[in-house]
C-alpha cells in the first residue's frame, strides 16, 4: 500500500521505510540515487542497491502481473 507524503526529505522517507519494512529484518533496498532515500536507508541500517543512472531496468515478474491485472480489468468492463 502506498502512503502519499508532502515531503521527500530524509525524515519522511525514513518514517515510511520503517513502516513498510516493519519487523521483517533488514532487506536490501533497490532505489534510484535520490539523496534522501539513500540517507534514510543508511540511517535504518539496510543494505542499499542503487540503480545506475539511465539504466534500463526491467522486471518481468512485475510486468507479467501488471498485464494480468490489466487484462482482468478489461474483461470486467466488457458489456454483457
C-alpha positions, 0 to 999 in steps of 0.5 A: 500500500502506498502512503502519499507524503508532502515531503521527500526529505530524509525524515519522511522517507525514513518514517515510511521505510520503517513502516513498510519494512516493519519487523521483517529484518533488514532487506536490501533496498533497490532505489534510484540515487535520490539523496534522501532515500539513500540517507534514510536507508543508511540511517535504518541500517539496510543494505542499499542497491542503487540503480545506475543512472539511465539504466534500463531496468526491467522486471518481468515478474512485475510486468507479467502481473501488471498485464494480468491485472490489466487484462482482468480489468478489461474483461470486467468492463466488457458489456454483457 
